[in-house]
């Protein structure tokens, strides 16, 4: 991955908007470089640019008001759409990896904005959303304890956007083209970003424990673990 950032915790307010803007500008720049390689990559670039324009409109409306809220929701929707398109682009997976990471970084920061109100109604809180697309070479992977199955573990999400332990999040996970799941989870442990880290070091990220899994989801995850060895971490 070429995208680097060092946010030790999630930020709320103008700083979050600026960080999201920086990440999204990077994603757009990288997307434009490969836009002509296929119809799908061009569609991704256009969607990200639309999201960037919405984000810039919201930034011009700080402090938050109903117009800010509308543009922020528009930007978030477009980024979610771009992530969904990238999740289907298996043939361009390597090229899209840094774009996906930067887009997810921007999306998570936008979802952290809790100062959004509509017509001066009480502030609504949003769970940070982590869109996860598992691949063979992904540093994001399941982890297990001594039992070797998902009941004793959870999911390690490789991300520079680490959160404090016990933070609730929403995980949107793509196990395969045919199996996706969305579930709430809680941060169980954190692997912090280090300025001294090298490219050979493991990625920073968060280990999360799922709140609930259906029997079908549990079976699908355990099948995945059978094909790709999970990380070992004895969560407490």
Order of alpha helices (4+ residues) and beta strands (2+ residues): alpha-alpha-alpha-alpha-beta-beta-beta-beta-beta-beta-alpha-beta
